[in-house]
Amino acid sequence: MLPKAWIVSIGNEVVSGQIVNTNGAWLAKRLIVLGFDVRRIIAVPDLEEEVVEVFRDAISKSVDVVISTGGLGPTYDDRTSEFLAKAIGKKLIVNDEALKLIEEKYTVKGLPLTEHRVKMALMPEGAKPIPNPVGTAPAILVEVNKTVIIALPGVPKEMKAIYEEYVEEFLKQRAPKVYRFEKWIKVTGIPESSLAPIIDKVVKKYRTVYVKSHPRGSELASPVIHLYIVASSLNNLDEAREIVEKTYRELVEEFLKLGGRVEELEINAVKGE
């Protein structure tokens, strides 16, 4: 049986339809590629009873991994850490490691630690802060019984950076052993903004494939993009390879139509163990 995962998007702006929940879709794709069974993508408002209920429900059902997004900032309605502490029965305290991470960010800018900035260091007792490479609020990691809860910022840029630099490697240690096939390609002559809708269209066709673009040149003057394509399978390596190759062929066909040039860079096969 695959380990179960829930994704919880926290914020009034999400449930009201003010913003589209792209965080949920992005995280689901990444978790599925790692080998997790994503059972729920839940959106809840910034209300204590709603957030606490979701976390407690996940723990009671022994969900293996819960990833939440939103509510970690300095404003009055950013209360995810407070709600999480209540859900797991822990005190909300200033985490010294988190405070140090935050202080370093503001010291570089010559700014003092105000009450609202210290607020971002409040975490459930025993929690582990996760550095934020592009923002100020650290993420939160706690383990309760068999459930790992990871609270990430809601800003997509921050959420993705923390996940890719820290969370993904942590989750790989808890993911099932899967067959993974990876391919790197280089695309020149097409801006990333022109590649984006093509990538979106193709990845929607294949549930277990993920494509990530890495700009290496100038968006308009001399665009160079490295594309990472990865797929996984619980069955065999050929299945993962087939999905990657199908994705690759469809992407290349569209890129060539736009006058781009494509070069294969690297191929990696990771066998399940």
C-alpha positions as MATLAB code, in Angstrom:
seq = 'MLPKAWIVSIGNEVVSGQIVNTNGAWLAKRLIVLGFDVRRIIAVPDLEEEVVEVFRDAISKSVDVVISTGGLGPTYDDRTSEFLAKAIGKKLIVNDEALKLIEEKYTVKGLPLTEHRVKMALMPEGAKPIPNPVGTAPAILVEVNKTVIIALPGVPKEMKAIYEEYVEEFLKQRAPKVYRFEKWIKVTGIPESSLAPIIDKVVKKYRTVYVKSHPRGSELASPVIHLYIVASSLNNLDEAREIVEKTYRELVEEFLKLGGRVEELEINAVKGE';
ca = [
       0.000    0.000    0.000;
       1.310    3.458   -0.924;
       1.822    6.015    1.850;
      -1.100    8.429    1.997;
      -0.736   12.186    1.604;
      -3.067   15.125    2.133;
      -2.570   18.661    0.855;
      -4.224   21.460    2.832;
      -4.449   24.940    1.321;
      -5.180   27.491    4.040;
      -6.538   30.961    3.305;
      -9.744   32.934    2.893;
      -8.557   33.973   -0.547;
      -8.460   30.328   -1.658;
     -11.934   29.273   -0.523;
     -13.478   32.538   -1.760;
     -12.142   31.976   -5.258;
      -9.983   35.096   -5.243;
      -7.010   32.987   -6.255;
      -6.722   29.642   -8.015;
      -5.223   26.883   -5.868;
      -2.161   26.219   -8.002;
      -0.202   25.151   -4.906;
      -2.399   22.092   -4.462;
      -1.969   20.921   -8.044;
       1.795   21.515   -8.011;
       2.338   19.629   -4.773;
       0.091   16.742   -5.829;
       2.145   16.177   -8.958;
       5.398   16.157   -7.018;
       4.109   13.798   -4.338;
       2.693   11.367   -6.892;
       6.015   11.232   -8.741;
       7.720   10.371   -5.442;
       5.298    7.492   -4.937;
       2.748    8.925   -2.503;
      -0.981    8.322   -2.814;
      -2.566   11.782   -2.692;
      -5.980   11.211   -1.145;
      -7.172   14.779   -0.542;
      -6.553   18.358   -1.609;
      -8.460   20.461    0.909;
      -9.003   24.231    1.010;
      -9.973   25.802    4.335;
     -10.359   29.434    5.498;
      -8.213   31.116    8.139;
     -10.521   29.909   10.895;
      -9.302   28.077   13.979;
     -11.997   25.407   14.087;
     -11.566   24.542   10.386;
      -7.772   24.279   10.368;
      -7.548   22.451   13.699;
     -10.188   19.958   12.558;
      -8.317   19.133    9.344;
      -4.996   18.515   11.104;
      -6.639   16.396   13.807;
      -8.593   14.439   11.223;
      -5.413   13.619    9.313;
      -3.666   12.473   12.485;
      -6.639   10.328   13.560;
      -6.655    8.653   10.138;
      -2.866    8.038   10.322;
      -2.196    9.952    7.099;
       1.517    9.567    6.425;
       2.240   13.075    5.154;
       0.238   16.298    5.409;
       1.509   19.375    3.595;
      -0.243   22.667    4.262;
       0.309   25.988    2.526;
      -0.485   29.467    3.776;
      -0.772   31.342    7.037;
       2.883   31.633    8.102;
       3.397   35.361    7.546;
       3.554   38.361    9.897;
      -0.038   39.625    9.620;
      -2.864   39.125   12.108;
      -4.634   36.481   10.008;
      -1.501   34.339    9.533;
      -2.260   31.818   12.295;
      -1.380   28.397   10.886;
       1.375   27.780   13.453;
      -1.033   28.663   16.272;
      -3.740   26.359   14.916;
      -1.247   23.556   14.347;
      -0.017   23.805   17.930;
      -3.568   23.518   19.210;
      -4.323   20.586   16.900;
      -1.400   18.550   18.218;
      -1.678   19.654   21.842;
       1.616   21.544   22.038;
       2.541   24.977   23.375;
       3.126   27.755   20.857;
       6.609   29.087   21.541;
       9.291   31.207   19.895;
      11.529   28.686   18.171;
      15.123   29.840   18.700;
      16.393   28.306   15.464;
      13.567   29.911   13.483;
      14.171   33.274   15.161;
      17.838   33.121   14.184;
      16.911   32.423   10.549;
      14.525   35.387   10.531;
      16.934   37.720   12.313;
      19.653   36.991    9.755;
      17.312   37.964    6.926;
      16.415   41.340    8.424;
      19.897   42.143    9.734;
      21.223   41.995    6.180;
      18.679   44.683    5.268;
      19.453   46.740    8.350;
      15.983   46.182    9.796;
      15.123   45.467   13.438;
      13.232   42.479   14.831;
       9.755   43.864   15.404;
       6.916   42.040   17.131;
       5.368   41.083   13.798;
       8.655   39.685   12.509;
       9.234   37.655   15.670;
       5.711   36.294   15.170;
       7.012   34.263   12.208;
       9.249   32.333   14.635;
       6.293   31.097   16.685;
       5.987   27.332   16.285;
       4.582   24.335   18.161;
       6.971   23.144   20.867;
       9.281   20.497   19.409;
       8.790   21.600   15.806;
      11.688   21.888   13.363;
      11.977   25.056   11.244;
      12.809   24.717    7.554;
      14.756   27.602    5.962;
      13.024   29.795    3.399;
      15.485   30.522    0.553;
      13.463   33.339   -1.043;
      11.225   34.696    1.738;
      11.375   35.383    5.460;
       8.928   32.974    7.140;
      10.453   29.536    7.789;
       8.369   26.456    7.135;
       7.412   24.102    9.979;
       7.916   20.352   10.337;
       6.346   18.301   13.107;
       5.785   14.582   13.592;
       2.767   13.302   15.516;
       2.448    9.549   15.934;
       2.719    8.234   12.355;
       1.903   11.551   10.692;
       4.424   14.062    9.361;
       3.011   17.574    9.024;
       4.868   20.153    6.945;
       3.507   23.709    6.911;
       4.755   25.773    3.958;
       4.176   29.433    3.040;
       1.320   30.148    0.658;
       3.326   32.316   -1.752;
       4.002   29.894   -4.640;
       7.568   31.086   -5.199;
       8.458   30.508   -1.544;
       6.538   27.232   -1.289;
       8.255   25.760   -4.340;
      11.740   26.878   -3.256;
      11.398   25.330    0.208;
       9.946   22.119   -1.210;
      12.625   21.684   -3.855;
      15.591   22.577   -1.639;
      14.592   20.831    1.587;
      11.268   18.993    1.688;
      11.611   16.742   -1.351;
      14.805   15.103   -0.113;
      13.214   14.540    3.301;
      10.147   12.929    1.728;
      12.250   10.664   -0.488;
      13.384    8.911    2.675;
       9.744    8.105    3.476;
       8.556    7.379   -0.037;
       8.177    3.828   -1.359;
      10.895    2.405   -3.562;
       9.823    3.217   -7.087;
      11.287    3.002  -10.564;
      12.186    6.491  -11.737;
      13.310    7.616  -15.175;
      14.759   11.104  -15.673;
      15.744   13.085  -18.728;
      17.357   16.503  -19.130;
      17.054   18.448  -22.378;
      18.248   21.839  -23.541;
      15.908   24.142  -25.465;
      17.266   27.245  -27.162;
      15.561   30.012  -29.094;
      12.251   30.002  -27.165;
      11.454   32.173  -24.106;
      10.360   30.278  -20.975;
       7.052   32.143  -21.046;
       6.348   30.577  -24.457;
       7.297   27.106  -23.231;
       5.079   27.333  -20.148;
       1.657   26.766  -21.811;
       3.064   23.862  -23.851;
       4.459   22.204  -20.735;
       1.184   22.745  -18.865;
      -0.790   21.134  -21.671;
       1.424   18.066  -21.981;
       1.861   17.246  -18.273;
      -1.906   17.246  -17.764;
      -2.045   14.154  -19.974;
       0.244   12.028  -17.808;
      -0.460   11.679  -14.085;
       2.973   10.401  -13.073;
       5.202   12.782  -15.028;
       6.723   16.040  -13.844;
       8.457   18.681  -15.960;
      10.528   21.513  -14.496;
      12.056   24.364  -16.511;
      15.358   25.983  -15.499;
      16.210   29.224  -17.383;
      19.890   29.516  -18.251;
      19.927   32.480  -20.619;
      18.103   35.762  -21.194;
      14.315   35.462  -21.548;
      14.201   37.678  -24.661;
      17.742   38.214  -25.935;
      19.069   34.639  -26.020;
      16.705   32.204  -24.270;
      18.214   28.929  -23.079;
      16.101   26.555  -21.010;
      17.124   23.282  -19.375;
      14.087   21.019  -18.977;
      13.934   18.219  -16.437;
      11.447   15.431  -17.195;
      10.841   12.683  -14.636;
       8.283    9.902  -14.236;
       7.899    7.070  -11.771;
       6.361    3.619  -11.711;
       5.807    1.046   -8.998;
       5.900   -1.729  -11.594;
       8.996   -1.469  -13.747;
      11.509    0.895  -15.283;
      10.127    0.488  -18.816;
       6.802    1.965  -17.734;
       8.482    5.073  -16.330;
      10.711    5.364  -19.402;
       7.735    5.153  -21.757;
       5.953    8.030  -20.030;
       9.060   10.214  -20.130;
       9.668    9.464  -23.805;
       6.047   10.196  -24.741;
       6.235   13.482  -22.873;
       9.573   14.280  -24.484;
       8.319   13.607  -28.017;
       5.199   15.729  -27.577;
       7.168   18.615  -26.089;
       9.815   18.523  -28.807;
       7.164   18.498  -31.528;
       5.655   21.700  -30.145;
       9.021   23.358  -29.518;
      10.138   22.751  -33.097;
       6.952   24.364  -34.381;
       8.024   27.532  -32.563;
      11.442   27.434  -34.189;
      13.300   26.162  -31.151;
      16.283   23.840  -31.038;
      16.394   20.810  -28.742;
      19.380   18.884  -27.430;
      19.355   15.861  -25.109;
      21.669   16.415  -22.137;
      21.363   13.586  -19.629;
      19.361   10.444  -18.926;
      19.125    8.693  -15.558;
      17.335    5.499  -14.574;
      16.699    4.797  -10.901;
      15.595    1.265  -10.151;
      13.224    0.499   -7.314;
      14.731   -1.318   -4.345;
];
